[in-house]
Amino acid sequence: MISIVPVHQQVTTQRAANILGVTGSFLVRLVKDGEVPFHMVGSHRRIYLRDLLDYKRRRDAARHEAINNMARSELEAGTYDKVVLPEGAEDE
């Protein structure tokens, strides 16, 4: 699917949170920590959609890298496809 949006499309913090799949309070924390740029419209925070999607791309890339690193470590250790049971558990 392709969407065309204006370069200066703005979203509310709640809409941004919905797009990222996080809570509104978590998104506000990202904004306060400087992870996602914002600007004020009156007394309300607004986020440019392009900035939000840029953050989402960076977040997703970091997640993929972490998963790949974990899988690589397990492959190198020889435990990638090995089932490890907790101590005291019986093998079925």
N, C-alpha and C positions, 0 to 999 in steps of 0.2 A: 504494500500500500504506500502511496506517495501522498504527502500532504504539503500544501504550499501555505506558508504563514508569513505575514509581514515581518520584516526584520525587527521592528520595535514592538512586537506583540508582548503584552504584559499579562502576568497571571498573579492571582492572590497567593498568599502563603498556603492557604488550604488547598487550592487547586494544584500548586506546585507539589505539595505533600502527596496528593492523590496521584499525580503523574509518576512520582518516585516510588510510591507504594510504602510511604512512611507516615507516621503520625504528624499532626500539625506542630506539636511541641518539639519533635525531633527536627523538623525542618527549620523552625525558628532558631533552634540551637545551632544548626549549620550556618544559618544567616549570621547570627551573632558571632560565631567563631570565624567568620570570613570565608567559609568554604563556598558559599553561594552569594554572589553579589546581589545587592538590592538597592532600591531607592524608595523614597517616601512620596506618597501621594496623600497630602493632608496628614492625617495621623496613622495612615495605613502603609504597611510595607508592600511593595510590588517588586516582582522579579521578571526580568526580561526572559522570555521563553528561550532565546538562544543561549543565555547564560545557564539556565537550568539544564538544558539538553547537553551543554558542554560539560557540566558537572556530572551528569548521568553517564556520559561516555567515559569520563575519567574513572568514576566509581566502578563501572562495569568492567573496564579494562583491568583495574587493580584486583577485582574479584577473580577474573579469569586467570590472571597471573598467579594469584595465591593458590587456586585450585590446581593449576598446572605444576606449580612447585611442590605441592603436597603429593600429587600423583608421581612426579619424578622421584621424590625422596623414597616413596614406598616401592617403586620399581627398583631403585638402586639397593634398597634394603632386602629385596626379595619378598616383600610382604604385601604387594599390591593385590594379589588375588588369593591370599591366604586368609582363612577364617580364624580369627583369634577369639577364643572363648574366655569369659571371665574365670578366675580361679574358682574351682569347685563346681563349675558347670560341666554337664555331661555332653559328650559328642553324640549326636543322634545318628 
